[in-house]
Amino acid sequence: MRTFAANKRDHRFFNMIDTTIFQDKTAVYYTLGCKLNFSETSSIGRTLREAGIRTARKGERADICVVNTCSVTEVADKKCRQAIHRLVRRHPGAFVVVTGCYAQLKPGDVARIEGVDVVLGADQKGELLSYLGDLRKREPDNVEAVTTATKNIRAFVPSCSRGDRTRFFLKVQDGCDYYCSYCTIPMARGRSRNGSIASLVEQARQAAAEGGKEIVLTGVNIGDFGRTTGETFLQLIQALDQVDGIQRYRISSIEPNLLTDDIIEFVARSHRFMPHFHIPLQSGCDEVLRLMRRRYDTALFASKVAKIRTLMPDAFIGVDVIVGTRGETEEYFERAYRFVERLDVTQLHVFSYSERPGTQALRIDHAVSPEEKHRRSQRLLALSDAKTEAFYARHQGETMTTLLEKAKPGAPLHGFTSNYIRVELDADNRLDNHLVRVRLGGFNEDRTALRGVLSQH
């Protein structure tokens, strides 16, 4: 295995690539993890298509496999390894490139997986094309693993892409300076950095020109936008709000201490930014929040939810919660559960704590057993289901504007209302990417959506 550190490719070389060797070649893409990863994979795919590499059809053996990995938990690492093994079996002889957070954190481990040819860290992801060479398979002792030390990752690689969905995903920020005690993301993604407002507005205009109607703003810590440009997240959303053609924006996730009253008030006034918030809580117990090194307490979090509810009573509010972190005693969990139970939110995204090498959480006493993590997780998931169903039920009988998405063969059409209620209806796929008025009815069979009927008014 050949390992290279801080081996930044010369852009002149990148621009001189002989793309004729890629003509008629095919590629498959596999993404694990967050919406940011999916956005970046889509941009990688666009770059490869511009070089003449088409996406392989279903069942077709590909010449190139690109795996964009996640490493947020030990389970995520395992899923990455399984995905690589599966692709190597399905596409024998394919040139295999692995990138993303797992590749950045453990390049040696990834390079030793049978069938892998190149491992690229966070700083090399945007230059993936230049590492394909002549697409000849590498011997195990000649696998190329290229990463940049985390402290030296400074480049912001733009990404605005549709992928296979109606919505576009616009990457506005990358990296994180927070260093929460349980998290490896700063080690995998580097320091907080962002594109300029002018460049992001231009990407939004391009998405509109391509027929995009909805854009989701993605990043690692998007409320921290402006570290590298001296701008603010509020200024960004104010500028994006002026882009003609884009009818909907959603903010993917924003830290509660960075979700200012000014931002909430602007979203409440805007016709383009949807009443939809995703706010990481992680724990509803102040003692656990301090162990996590989070930058807020439960009082601040509750005040943000109350502010949203005052201005936007029907807003969808999603919340991230971690169970079983080191130091979370039974008493602390019960305190957290009671806080979340009282909180007027719509849905919980529940994660079981996973120990990550190199994190400060490993120094905290009191480890929670896997069985107890599972029990706590199930309680919160049941609470989440109850909150979501109550939110959906409250809107039955209303007529709401819904952006429809193309259905899979044999499946009903679906879409989302402005406040992120999932709607399912029988309709023509020609309505894909159309905003229509839909009357909301009862729950579908698995209670994951409301059945809808196109309104005649």
C-alpha positions as CSV (number, residue, x, y, z in Angstrom):
1,M,0.0,0.0,0.0
2,R,1.3,3.5,-0.9
3,T,0.1,6.2,1.5
4,F,0.5,9.8,0.7
5,A,-0.2,12.8,3.0
6,A,-1.0,16.3,1.9
7,N,-0.5,15.3,-1.7
8,K,-2.6,18.0,-3.4
9,R,-2.9,17.5,-7.2
10,D,-1.7,20.3,-9.4
11,H,-4.9,21.8,-11.1
12,R,-2.9,22.1,-14.3
13,F,-2.6,18.3,-14.3
14,F,-6.3,18.0,-13.5
15,N,-7.2,20.1,-16.5
16,M,-4.9,18.2,-18.8
17,I,-6.5,14.7,-18.1
18,D,-6.9,12.7,-21.3
19,T,-10.6,11.9,-21.0
20,T,-10.7,9.8,-24.2
21,I,-9.8,6.8,-22.0
22,F,-13.1,7.3,-20.1
23,Q,-15.3,7.2,-23.2
24,D,-18.0,4.4,-23.0
25,K,-16.9,3.6,-19.4
26,T,-19.6,3.1,-16.7
27,A,-19.7,3.9,-13.0
28,V,-21.8,3.1,-10.0
29,Y,-22.0,5.3,-6.9
30,Y,-22.8,4.2,-3.3
31,T,-23.3,6.8,-0.6
32,L,-23.5,6.3,3.2
33,G,-24.4,8.9,5.8
34,C,-25.7,12.4,5.6
35,K,-27.4,14.6,3.0
36,L,-24.1,16.4,2.5
37,N,-22.5,13.1,1.4
38,F,-25.3,12.5,-1.1
39,S,-24.9,16.0,-2.5
40,E,-21.1,15.5,-2.9
41,T,-21.6,12.1,-4.5
42,S,-23.9,13.7,-7.0
43,S,-21.4,16.3,-7.9
44,I,-18.7,13.6,-8.3
45,G,-21.1,11.8,-10.7
46,R,-21.6,15.0,-12.7
47,T,-17.8,15.5,-13.0
48,L,-17.4,11.9,-14.2
49,R,-20.2,12.2,-16.7
50,E,-18.7,15.4,-18.1
51,A,-15.5,13.3,-18.7
52,G,-17.5,10.7,-20.7
53,I,-18.3,8.2,-17.9
54,R,-21.9,7.3,-17.8
55,T,-23.8,5.9,-14.9
56,A,-24.3,2.1,-15.2
57,R,-27.7,0.8,-15.7
58,K,-29.4,-1.5,-13.3
59,G,-27.9,-4.9,-13.5
60,E,-25.0,-3.7,-15.7
61,R,-21.4,-4.5,-14.7
62,A,-19.6,-1.2,-14.0
63,D,-16.0,-0.2,-14.8
64,I,-15.7,2.1,-11.8
65,C,-17.2,2.0,-8.3
66,V,-17.2,5.1,-6.2
67,V,-18.0,4.7,-2.5
68,N,-18.6,7.8,-0.4
69,T,-18.3,6.8,3.2
70,C,-19.6,7.8,6.7
71,S,-17.9,7.2,10.1
72,V,-20.3,8.8,12.5
73,T,-20.7,5.5,14.4
74,E,-19.0,2.0,14.6
75,V,-22.1,0.7,12.8
76,A,-21.5,3.2,10.0
77,D,-17.9,1.9,9.6
78,K,-19.2,-1.6,9.4
79,K,-21.8,-0.6,6.8
80,C,-19.0,1.0,4.7
81,R,-16.9,-2.2,4.7
82,Q,-20.0,-4.3,3.8
83,A,-20.8,-1.9,0.9
84,I,-17.3,-2.1,-0.5
85,H,-17.2,-5.9,-0.3
86,R,-20.7,-6.0,-2.0
87,L,-19.7,-3.7,-4.9
88,V,-16.4,-5.6,-5.4
89,R,-18.5,-8.9,-5.8
90,R,-21.1,-7.4,-8.0
91,H,-18.6,-5.6,-10.3
92,P,-15.6,-7.9,-10.6
93,G,-12.6,-6.1,-12.2
94,A,-14.0,-2.6,-11.5
95,F,-11.7,0.2,-10.4
96,V,-12.8,1.0,-6.9
97,V,-12.4,4.4,-5.3
98,V,-13.3,5.0,-1.7
99,T,-13.7,8.5,-0.2
100,G,-15.5,10.3,2.6
101,C,-15.2,10.4,6.4
102,Y,-14.2,6.7,6.9
103,A,-11.6,7.0,4.2
104,Q,-10.2,10.2,5.9
105,L,-10.1,8.7,9.4
106,K,-8.9,5.2,8.6
107,P,-7.2,5.2,5.1
108,G,-5.0,2.3,6.0
109,D,-7.9,0.1,7.0
110,V,-9.8,1.0,3.9
111,A,-6.8,0.4,1.6
112,R,-6.4,-3.1,2.9
113,I,-10.0,-4.1,1.9
114,E,-9.7,-6.5,-1.1
115,G,-10.5,-4.9,-4.4
116,V,-10.0,-1.3,-3.4
117,D,-7.6,0.7,-5.7
118,V,-7.6,4.3,-4.4
119,V,-8.5,5.8,-1.0
120,L,-9.2,9.6,-1.0
121,G,-9.6,11.9,2.0
122,A,-11.8,14.9,2.5
123,D,-9.5,17.3,0.6
124,Q,-9.1,15.0,-2.4
125,K,-12.8,14.2,-2.9
126,G,-13.3,17.0,-5.4
127,E,-10.4,15.9,-7.5
128,L,-11.4,12.3,-7.8
129,L,-11.2,12.2,-11.6
130,S,-7.5,12.9,-11.5
131,Y,-6.9,9.8,-9.4
132,L,-8.5,7.3,-11.9
133,G,-5.4,7.0,-14.0
134,D,-5.8,4.5,-16.8
135,L,-8.3,2.5,-14.7
136,R,-6.0,-0.5,-14.3
137,K,-6.5,-2.5,-11.1
138,R,-3.9,-2.0,-8.4
139,E,-2.0,-4.7,-6.7
140,P,-2.6,-4.9,-2.9
141,D,0.8,-3.4,-2.1
142,N,0.2,-0.6,-4.6
143,V,-3.1,0.8,-3.4
144,E,-3.0,4.6,-3.3
145,A,-4.2,6.2,-0.1
146,V,-4.1,10.0,-0.2
147,T,-5.3,12.2,2.7
148,T,-4.5,15.6,4.1
149,A,-3.9,16.2,7.8
150,T,-7.2,17.4,9.3
151,K,-5.6,20.7,10.5
152,N,-4.6,21.5,6.9
153,I,-7.9,20.9,5.3
154,R,-9.0,24.3,4.1
155,A,-10.5,24.0,0.6
156,F,-14.3,24.3,0.2
157,V,-15.5,22.1,-2.6
158,P,-18.8,23.4,-4.0
159,S,-21.7,21.0,-4.6
160,C,-25.2,21.7,-5.8
161,S,-26.9,18.7,-7.2
162,R,-30.3,17.0,-7.7
163,G,-29.3,13.3,-7.6
164,D,-32.3,11.1,-8.2
165,R,-34.8,13.3,-6.4
166,T,-36.8,16.4,-7.2
167,R,-35.0,18.5,-4.6
168,F,-31.6,20.1,-5.1
169,F,-29.0,19.9,-2.3
170,L,-26.8,23.0,-2.0
171,K,-23.7,22.6,0.1
172,V,-23.1,25.9,1.8
173,Q,-20.6,25.0,4.5
174,D,-18.2,22.2,5.5
175,G,-16.2,21.1,8.6
176,C,-16.8,22.0,12.2
177,D,-14.9,23.8,15.0
178,Y,-17.1,22.5,17.9
179,Y,-15.3,19.3,19.0
180,C,-18.1,17.8,21.0
181,S,-16.8,15.1,23.2
182,Y,-18.5,12.2,21.4
183,C,-17.9,13.3,17.8
184,T,-15.3,12.5,15.1
185,I,-16.7,14.8,12.4
186,P,-14.1,17.6,13.0
187,M,-11.4,15.0,12.5
188,A,-13.0,13.7,9.4
189,R,-14.1,17.0,7.8
190,G,-11.7,19.6,9.0
191,R,-12.3,23.1,10.2
192,S,-15.4,25.1,9.5
193,R,-15.3,26.8,6.0
194,N,-17.8,27.9,3.4
195,G,-18.4,29.2,0.0
196,S,-19.2,32.9,-0.6
197,I,-22.8,34.1,-0.8
198,A,-22.2,35.3,-4.4
199,S,-21.1,31.8,-5.5
200,L,-23.9,30.1,-3.7
201,V,-26.5,32.4,-5.1
202,E,-25.1,31.7,-8.6
203,Q,-25.4,27.9,-7.9
204,A,-29.0,28.4,-6.8
205,R,-29.7,30.3,-10.1
206,Q,-28.3,27.4,-12.0
207,A,-30.5,25.0,-10.2
208,A,-33.5,27.1,-11.1
209,A,-32.4,27.1,-14.7
210,E,-32.3,23.3,-14.6
211,G,-35.9,23.2,-13.4
212,G,-35.3,23.0,-9.7
213,K,-38.1,24.3,-7.5
214,E,-36.8,23.3,-4.0
215,I,-33.3,23.5,-2.5
216,V,-32.1,22.0,0.8
217,L,-29.2,23.9,2.3
218,T,-26.7,21.3,3.6
219,G,-23.4,21.4,5.5
220,V,-21.8,20.1,8.7
221,N,-22.6,23.1,10.9
222,I,-24.4,25.5,8.6
223,G,-25.2,28.0,11.3
224,D,-21.5,28.7,11.5
225,F,-21.5,29.9,7.9
226,G,-19.2,32.8,7.2
227,R,-16.0,31.7,8.9
228,T,-14.0,32.0,5.7
229,T,-15.8,34.9,4.1
230,G,-16.8,37.2,7.0
231,E,-20.5,36.8,6.1
232,T,-23.4,35.4,8.1
233,F,-26.0,32.6,7.6
234,L,-28.8,35.2,7.9
235,Q,-27.2,37.2,5.0
236,L,-27.0,34.0,3.0
237,I,-30.7,33.1,3.4
238,Q,-31.7,36.7,2.7
239,A,-29.8,36.6,-0.6
240,L,-31.1,33.1,-1.6
241,D,-34.6,34.3,-0.9
242,Q,-34.2,36.7,-3.9
243,V,-33.4,34.0,-6.5
244,D,-36.1,33.8,-9.1
245,G,-37.4,30.3,-9.9
246,I,-36.7,28.6,-6.6
247,Q,-39.9,28.4,-4.8
248,R,-38.9,26.4,-1.7
249,Y,-35.8,26.3,0.6
250,R,-35.3,24.0,3.5
251,I,-32.6,24.3,6.2
252,S,-31.2,20.8,6.7
253,S,-29.9,21.1,10.3
254,I,-28.8,24.0,12.5
255,E,-27.4,24.1,16.0
256,P,-29.8,25.7,18.6
257,N,-27.2,28.2,19.8
258,L,-26.8,29.4,16.1
259,L,-30.5,29.5,15.4
260,T,-31.0,33.2,16.2
261,D,-34.3,34.9,16.6
262,D,-33.5,37.0,13.5
263,I,-33.2,33.7,11.5
264,I,-36.5,32.4,12.9
265,E,-38.3,35.7,12.2
266,F,-36.9,35.8,8.7
267,V,-38.1,32.3,7.9
268,A,-41.5,33.2,9.3
269,R,-41.8,36.2,6.9
270,S,-40.4,34.5,3.9
271,H,-42.6,32.8,1.2
272,R,-39.7,30.7,0.0
273,F,-38.1,29.4,3.2
274,M,-40.4,26.6,4.5
275,P,-41.7,26.3,8.1
276,H,-39.4,23.4,8.7
277,F,-36.6,23.1,11.2
278,H,-34.2,20.4,12.1
279,I,-32.4,21.2,15.4
280,P,-29.9,18.8,17.2
281,L,-30.8,18.5,20.9
282,Q,-28.7,15.3,21.6
283,S,-29.9,15.2,25.2
284,G,-32.7,16.7,27.3
285,C,-30.5,16.7,30.4
286,D,-28.2,19.6,31.2
287,E,-25.7,17.4,33.0
288,V,-25.3,15.2,29.9
289,L,-25.1,18.2,27.6
290,R,-22.1,19.4,29.6
291,L,-20.5,16.0,29.3
292,M,-21.1,16.2,25.6
293,R,-19.5,19.7,25.5
294,R,-22.6,21.1,23.7
295,R,-22.9,24.9,23.6
296,Y,-26.4,25.4,25.0
297,D,-28.7,24.1,27.7
298,T,-32.2,22.8,27.8
299,A,-33.6,26.2,28.6
300,L,-32.1,27.8,25.5
301,F,-33.4,24.8,23.4
302,A,-36.9,25.2,24.7
303,S,-36.9,28.9,24.1
304,K,-36.0,28.3,20.4
305,V,-38.9,25.8,20.0
306,A,-41.3,28.3,21.7
307,K,-40.1,31.1,19.4
308,I,-40.8,28.9,16.3
309,R,-44.2,27.8,17.6
310,T,-45.2,31.5,18.4
311,L,-44.4,32.6,14.8
312,M,-45.1,29.4,12.9
313,P,-47.6,27.2,14.8
314,D,-47.7,24.6,12.0
315,A,-43.9,24.3,11.5
316,F,-42.3,20.9,11.4
317,I,-39.6,20.6,14.0
318,G,-37.3,17.6,13.8
319,V,-34.9,16.9,16.7
320,D,-31.7,14.7,17.0
321,V,-31.3,12.8,20.2
322,I,-28.5,10.5,21.3
323,V,-29.1,7.8,23.9
324,G,-26.7,5.9,26.0
325,T,-23.7,8.3,26.0
326,R,-21.0,7.8,28.6
327,G,-22.2,9.4,31.8
328,E,-25.9,9.1,31.0
329,T,-27.2,7.4,34.1
330,E,-30.8,6.1,34.4
331,E,-31.7,9.3,36.3
332,Y,-30.2,11.5,33.6
333,F,-32.1,9.6,30.9
334,E,-35.4,9.9,32.7
335,R,-34.8,13.6,33.1
336,A,-34.0,13.9,29.3
337,Y,-37.1,11.8,28.4
338,R,-39.4,14.0,30.4
339,F,-38.0,17.1,28.8
340,V,-38.5,15.8,25.3
341,E,-41.9,14.5,26.2
342,R,-43.0,18.1,27.1
343,L,-41.3,19.6,24.0
344,D,-43.7,20.6,21.2
345,V,-41.7,19.0,18.4
346,T,-42.7,16.9,15.5
347,Q,-40.2,14.1,15.2
348,L,-37.2,12.6,16.9
349,H,-34.2,11.2,15.1
350,V,-32.8,8.8,17.7
351,F,-29.2,7.5,17.6
352,S,-27.5,5.1,20.0
353,Y,-24.2,6.3,21.3
354,S,-21.2,4.7,19.6
355,E,-17.7,4.9,21.0
356,R,-15.3,6.6,18.6
357,P,-11.5,6.3,18.9
358,G,-9.8,9.6,19.7
359,T,-12.8,11.3,21.3
360,Q,-12.8,12.8,24.7
361,A,-16.0,10.9,25.7
362,L,-13.9,7.8,26.3
363,R,-12.6,9.5,29.4
364,I,-16.1,9.7,31.0
365,D,-17.1,7.1,33.6
366,H,-20.2,5.1,33.4
367,A,-20.7,3.2,30.2
368,V,-24.3,2.2,29.2
369,S,-24.8,-1.4,28.1
370,P,-26.0,-2.2,24.6
371,E,-29.2,-3.6,26.0
372,E,-30.0,-0.5,28.0
373,K,-29.2,1.7,24.9
374,H,-31.7,-0.3,22.9
375,R,-34.4,0.1,25.6
376,R,-33.9,3.8,25.8
377,S,-33.9,4.1,22.1
378,Q,-37.2,2.2,21.7
379,R,-38.9,4.5,24.3
380,L,-37.9,7.6,22.4
381,L,-38.8,6.1,19.0
382,A,-42.3,5.3,20.4
383,L,-42.5,8.9,21.7
384,S,-41.5,10.2,18.3
385,D,-44.1,8.1,16.5
386,A,-46.8,9.5,18.8
387,K,-45.7,13.1,18.2
388,T,-45.5,12.7,14.4
389,E,-48.9,11.0,14.2
390,A,-50.5,13.8,16.3
391,F,-48.9,16.4,14.1
392,Y,-50.1,14.7,10.9
393,A,-53.6,14.1,12.3
394,R,-53.9,17.8,13.2
395,H,-53.7,18.6,9.4
396,Q,-56.2,16.0,8.1
397,G,-58.9,17.7,6.0
398,E,-56.7,20.7,5.1
399,T,-55.7,21.6,1.6
400,M,-52.0,22.3,1.2
401,T,-49.5,23.0,-1.5
402,T,-47.4,19.9,-2.2
403,L,-44.3,19.4,-4.3
404,L,-44.7,16.0,-6.0
405,E,-41.9,13.6,-6.7
406,K,-41.7,10.9,-9.3
407,A,-42.9,7.5,-8.1
408,K,-41.1,4.2,-8.5
409,P,-42.8,1.7,-10.8
410,G,-46.0,0.4,-9.1
411,A,-45.8,2.8,-6.2
412,P,-48.1,5.8,-5.6
413,L,-46.9,9.3,-6.2
414,H,-45.7,11.2,-3.1
415,G,-44.5,14.6,-2.1
416,F,-44.1,17.0,0.8
417,T,-46.2,19.9,2.0
418,S,-44.5,23.2,3.0
419,N,-44.3,22.0,6.6
420,Y,-42.9,18.6,5.5
421,I,-45.9,16.3,5.8
422,R,-45.4,13.4,3.6
423,V,-48.4,13.0,1.2
424,E,-49.2,9.9,-0.9
425,L,-51.7,10.0,-3.8
426,D,-52.7,8.3,-7.0
427,A,-51.7,10.6,-9.8
428,D,-49.9,10.9,-13.1
429,N,-46.1,10.8,-13.0
430,R,-46.2,13.8,-15.4
431,L,-46.9,15.8,-12.2
432,D,-43.4,15.1,-11.0
433,N,-41.7,18.3,-9.8
434,H,-45.0,20.2,-9.9
435,L,-46.4,22.2,-7.0
436,V,-50.1,21.2,-6.7
437,R,-52.9,21.8,-4.2
438,V,-53.7,18.5,-2.3
439,R,-56.5,17.8,0.2
440,L,-55.1,15.7,3.0
441,G,-57.0,12.6,4.1
442,G,-56.3,9.7,6.4
443,F,-53.1,7.8,7.0
444,N,-51.7,5.4,4.5
445,E,-51.3,1.7,5.3
446,D,-48.0,1.9,7.2
447,R,-48.9,5.3,8.7
448,T,-45.9,7.0,7.2
449,A,-47.9,9.5,5.1
450,L,-51.3,11.0,4.7
451,R,-53.4,10.0,1.7
452,G,-54.1,13.0,-0.6
453,V,-56.5,14.0,-3.4
454,L,-55.7,16.6,-6.0
455,S,-57.8,19.7,-5.2
456,Q,-59.8,21.2,-8.0
457,H,-59.5,24.7,-6.4
